Amino acid sequence: MQRSMEYIYEVYKERSFSKAAKKLFVSQPALSAIVKKTEEKLQMPIFDRSSNPIRLTEAGRLYIRSAEKIMAIESELAESIAGLRESVKGVINVGSAAFFCVYVLPEIIQNFRNRHADCRINLIECNAPDLSDSLQSGLLDIILDVETLDPRVFTSVLWKREHIILAVPAVNEINARMKGYAIPFSCVQNGDFVSDNFSAVSLSAFRDESFLLLKKGNDMYRRALHMCRNAGFTPNISMSLDQLLTSYYLAKDGVGIAFVRASITQFVEPTDKLCFYKIDDESAVRDIMISRKKNSPVSKQEQLFTDYLLARAQSE
């Protein structure tokens, strides 16, 4: 059920905007705005606000009846999916971004299956906005992602923390001025760059440079924009991209500066075509979370795989 329909149904049940807002953990003005937007689409009011408690209009009664039909269909679908999942025991659908699906998870999954040969894992690559939707719909059982998910809908546990660094084309003149801050590829790769031996740079030093950013809706885009603004400027974006890997290779080709996860250096060939810099901003460290849908049944295989992921992270 759409979030707006869920909110309207709660107002209907409580017969009060204020009571519904408390139950939904949203502000009353925000809830009123959501309802108003739906009413504008319908071109008719859903609630008669002149009464106390509020009542449904004729259009509202039609809307609620339709909402209840949708809820019944979704409930039936959930039961059918649950039955299908039960019939396909040992199958786990794991979703993540391209970087994890290509480089990180295949080896982990293979090692896990060496221990649990009866368990099959489907690895599904999704863009960031699609991961939570697929998890909520039941298409995915587990996702690994950096996005912050609604705790009312999802359960998340920390898997790893990762550092975001700058990858600057070696041909850029700015590297001559920042020579004392540049970090060798090998020191990024082995993790030494996090030590105090390497100083972080203020992004303000790069304010006049061109940046390669991921597209809007991606956590890396939001963080990059936030860090640049913290440094007192809005970045000059020369290109917007779907994948972090693409931005890395374009930076390597000299197209622009990219924000990349430091762990990318563990999976690509060493290069002298890039200079790496540690960023002086707390947003340059982010959490990678293991998430599943809240209150959904957890199979033995899912729990085993989750435990294995957490154990791997602790041992690294």
C-alpha positions in Angstrom: 0.0 0.0 0.0 1.3 3.5 -0.9 2.5 5.5 2.1 -0.1 8.3 1.4 -2.9 5.7 1.5 -1.5 4.2 4.7 -1.5 7.6 6.3 -5.0 8.4 5.1 -6.3 5.1 6.4 -4.8 5.9 9.8 -6.6 9.2 9.9 -9.8 7.4 9.1 -9.2 4.9 11.9 -8.3 7.5 14.5 -10.9 10.1 13.2 -8.3 12.7 14.1 -5.2 14.2 12.4 -3.4 14.7 15.6 -3.9 11.2 16.9 -3.0 9.7 13.6 0.2 11.8 13.4 1.3 10.5 16.8 0.8 6.9 15.8 2.6 7.5 12.5 5.5 9.4 14.1 5.0 12.3 11.7 4.1 16.0 12.4 0.5 17.0 12.0 1.3 19.6 9.4 3.2 17.0 7.3 0.3 14.5 7.6 -2.2 17.2 6.6 -0.1 18.1 3.6 0.0 14.4 2.5 -3.8 14.1 2.8 -4.3 17.4 1.0 -2.0 16.4 -1.9 -4.1 13.2 -2.4 -7.4 15.2 -2.2 -6.0 17.6 -4.9 -5.3 14.6 -7.1 -8.8 13.3 -6.6 -10.2 16.8 -7.0 -12.6 16.0 -4.1 -12.1 16.1 -0.3 -11.7 12.8 1.6 -12.5 14.1 5.0 -15.2 16.5 6.3 -13.1 18.7 8.6 -16.1 20.7 9.8 -17.2 17.9 12.2 -15.5 16.8 15.4 -14.4 14.1 15.2 -13.8 14.3 11.5 -15.9 12.2 9.1 -15.5 10.7 5.7 -17.0 12.4 2.7 -18.8 10.3 0.1 -15.5 10.4 -1.9 -13.7 9.4 1.2 -15.9 6.4 1.8 -15.1 5.2 -1.8 -11.4 5.8 -1.1 -11.4 3.8 2.1 -13.3 0.9 0.5 -10.7 0.8 -2.2 -7.8 1.0 0.3 -9.3 -1.9 2.2 -9.5 -3.9 -1.0 -5.8 -3.1 -1.7 -4.9 -4.2 1.8 -6.7 -7.5 1.4 -4.9 -8.1 -1.9 -1.5 -7.3 -0.4 -2.2 -9.6 2.6 -3.2 -12.4 0.2 0.0 -11.8 -1.9 2.2 -11.8 1.3 0.7 -15.1 2.3 1.3 -16.6 -1.1 4.8 -15.3 -1.2 5.4 -16.7 2.3 4.1 -20.1 1.1 6.4 -19.9 -2.0 9.4 -19.0 0.1 8.6 -22.0 2.4 8.5 -24.3 -0.6 11.8 -23.1 -1.9 13.9 -23.8 1.2 17.5 -22.9 1.3 17.2 -20.0 -1.2 18.2 -16.5 -0.1 17.7 -13.5 -2.3 20.5 -11.0 -1.5 20.5 -7.5 -3.0 23.1 -4.8 -3.2 24.7 -2.2 -5.4 26.9 -3.1 -8.4 30.2 -2.7 -6.4 29.3 -5.3 -3.8 27.7 -7.6 -6.4 30.8 -7.5 -8.6 33.7 -7.4 -6.2 32.7 -8.1 -2.5 29.9 -10.6 -2.2 30.8 -13.4 -4.8 33.8 -14.6 -2.8 31.9 -14.3 0.5 29.0 -16.3 -0.9 31.2 -19.0 -2.3 33.0 -19.4 1.0 29.6 -19.6 2.8 28.3 -22.2 0.3 31.5 -24.3 0.9 30.3 -24.6 4.5 26.5 -24.9 3.7 26.2 -26.7 0.4 22.4 -27.1 0.7 21.9 -23.3 0.7 21.5 -21.4 -2.6 22.0 -17.6 -2.7 20.7 -15.4 -5.5 22.7 -12.3 -5.8 20.7 -9.4 -7.3 22.1 -6.1 -8.4 19.9 -3.1 -7.8 20.2 0.7 -7.8 20.0 2.3 -4.4 16.3 3.5 -4.7 15.2 0.0 -5.8 16.8 -1.9 -2.9 14.4 -0.9 -0.1 11.4 -1.3 -2.4 12.4 -4.8 -3.4 13.1 -5.7 0.2 9.7 -4.4 1.4 7.9 -6.2 -1.4 9.5 -9.5 -0.5 11.6 -9.9 -3.7 14.7 -9.6 -1.6 15.4 -11.3 1.8 18.5 -9.3 2.7 20.2 -6.2 1.4 23.6 -4.7 2.0 23.5 -0.9 1.6 24.6 2.4 3.0 21.1 4.1 2.8 19.3 4.9 6.0 16.1 2.9 6.0 12.8 3.5 7.9 13.2 1.6 11.3 9.4 1.2 11.4 9.6 -1.0 8.3 13.1 -2.5 8.3 15.6 -4.0 10.8 19.2 -3.1 10.2 22.5 -4.1 11.8 26.0 -2.6 11.2 28.2 -4.7 8.9 31.2 -2.5 8.3 32.3 1.1 8.3 33.9 2.5 5.2 35.9 5.6 4.3 35.1 7.9 1.4 38.2 9.5 -0.2 39.0 11.7 -3.2 40.4 10.2 -6.4 42.0 13.1 -8.3 43.4 12.7 -11.8 47.2 12.7 -11.5 47.3 15.2 -14.4 45.5 17.9 -12.4 47.7 20.8 -11.5 46.3 20.9 -8.0 48.2 17.8 -7.0 51.5 19.8 -7.1 50.0 22.1 -4.4 48.6 19.2 -2.3 51.7 17.0 -2.6 52.1 16.7 1.2 48.6 15.2 1.5 48.6 12.7 -1.4 48.3 9.1 -0.3 49.9 6.3 -2.3 47.6 3.7 -3.8 49.3 1.0 -1.7 48.5 2.8 1.6 44.8 3.2 0.6 44.7 -0.5 -0.4 46.2 -1.8 2.9 44.3 0.6 5.1 47.3 2.5 6.4 45.8 5.8 5.2 43.4 5.9 8.2 46.4 6.4 10.6 47.5 9.8 11.8 50.5 9.4 9.5 48.3 10.8 6.7 46.6 14.2 7.2 43.1 14.9 5.9 42.5 17.7 3.5 39.8 20.3 3.5 37.7 20.1 0.4 37.9 23.9 0.1 41.3 23.3 -1.6 39.4 21.7 -4.5 36.6 24.3 -4.9 37.7 25.3 -8.4 38.0 21.8 -9.7 35.4 19.7 -11.7 33.7 16.8 -10.0 32.2 13.5 -11.1 29.2 12.8 -8.8 26.7 10.0 -8.7 23.1 10.9 -9.6 20.6 12.3 -7.1 19.0 9.7 -4.9 22.3 8.1 -4.1 23.9 8.3 -0.7 27.3 9.2 -2.2 25.7 12.1 -4.0 24.1 13.5 -0.8 27.3 13.1 1.2 29.5 14.6 -1.5 27.2 17.6 -1.8 27.0 18.0 2.0 30.8 17.8 2.4 31.5 20.4 -0.3 28.9 22.7 1.3 30.5 22.2 4.7 33.8 23.4 3.0 32.0 26.5 1.8 31.3 25.8 -1.9 28.9 24.1 -4.3 30.8 21.6 -6.5 31.1 22.2 -10.2 29.6 18.9 -11.5 31.0 18.0 -14.9 29.2 14.6 -15.1 26.5 12.7 -13.2 26.8 8.9 -13.1 24.9 5.8 -12.1 27.8 3.7 -10.7 30.7 4.5 -8.4 33.0 2.2 -10.5 32.3 4.4 -13.6 33.2 7.5 -11.7 36.5 5.9 -10.6 37.6 4.9 -14.1 36.6 8.3 -15.5 38.7 10.0 -12.9 41.5 7.7 -13.8 41.1 8.9 -17.4 41.4 12.5 -16.2 37.8 13.5 -16.7 37.3 14.9 -13.1 37.6 14.3 -9.4 35.5 11.5 -7.9 34.4 10.6 -4.4 35.1 6.9 -4.0 35.0 4.3 -1.3 38.6 3.5 -0.2 38.0 -0.2 -0.5 37.7 0.0 -4.3 41.5 -0.1 -4.3 41.4 -3.7 -3.1 39.7 -4.8 -6.3 41.3 -2.8 -9.1 44.8 -2.7 -10.6 47.3 -0.3 -8.9 47.6 3.0 -10.8 49.7 6.1 -10.8 47.1 8.0 -12.8 45.2 9.0 -9.6 46.2 10.8 -6.4 44.2 9.9 -3.3 43.3 12.2 -0.5 41.7 11.7 2.9 38.8 14.1 3.5 38.5 16.2 6.6 34.8 15.7 7.2 32.9 13.3 9.5 30.6 12.5 6.6 33.6 10.8 4.9 32.9 7.8 7.1 29.7 5.9 6.6 28.1 2.6 7.7 27.3 -0.4 5.5 24.2 -2.0 6.9 22.6 -5.5 6.6 18.9 -5.0 6.4 15.8 -7.1 6.2 12.1 -6.4 6.4 10.9 -5.9 10.0 8.7 -8.7 11.5 9.1 -11.0 8.5 10.0 -14.6 9.1 13.7 -15.3 9.2 14.7 -18.7 7.8 17.5 -20.7 9.3 19.6 -20.1 6.1 19.1 -16.3 6.3 20.3 -16.3 9.9 23.3 -18.4 9.1 24.3 -16.2 6.2 23.8 -13.0 8.3 25.9 -14.5 11.1 28.6 -15.4 8.6 28.6 -11.9 7.2 29.0 -10.4 10.7 31.7 -12.9 11.6 33.7 -12.1 8.4 33.5 -8.3 9.1 34.8 -8.8 12.7 37.7 -11.0 11.5 39.0 -8.5 8.9 
